[in-house]
């Protein structure tokens, strides 16, 4: 399923923190170092303001199954209010679900649709920092691929992009009481350095099956998914099995 909404209410926040990605102090431009990581190695300062809004009309039942309704969220981040990191970043996400039938009684079969759109622009002569770009692949984006295993690669390492498009269609159904549910799904998406690179043949897609487990002793649902790429690019990194906690039940 797509990434969750960024906030539950309109908000504004200011951030000022060292803008160094993990491990960047060891990137020296030799061997398999990613040039975009080398470019931001050392100390820098990021100062940003984020505005977000979230409209929630999702309706869960008493077993925490979202069986109807929808939600929409939008956010905007301006980095460059001081500091030396400069970009605009927009994100829009939404979901919708409805119940197809109740069988057996009080056990819902639910169809879910979700999507996330993201776009960044820079307003300086520098590239957008690699640690602030969009990445996809893995749970809650495009299953069937490794975490961050979809998109531009340099030296077999993901470099992310300034454009993100992901979508999910999923059918969930009861398997055992209200503890275990099954899912079949189709994920698709793309992340690219520029809108010019997004086209019909650049998208990836994967289909799969999975299970959702909700135990009384553990408050968050556990997701076990098996997915296989239907459409992939040469440098993508497939991965059949994925595991996550806290996804929708």
PyMOL commands that set and color helices and strands:
alter all, ss='L'
color gray80, all
select helices_A, chain A and resi 24-26+35-39+130-132+195-197+200-202
alter helices_A, ss='H'
color red, helices_A
select strands_A, chain A and resi 11-18+45-56+59-60+66-83+87-102+108-121+153-154+157-158+163-176+180-192+204-213+222-231+241-245
alter strands_A, ss='S'
color yellow, strands_A
deselect
rebuild
show_as cartoon
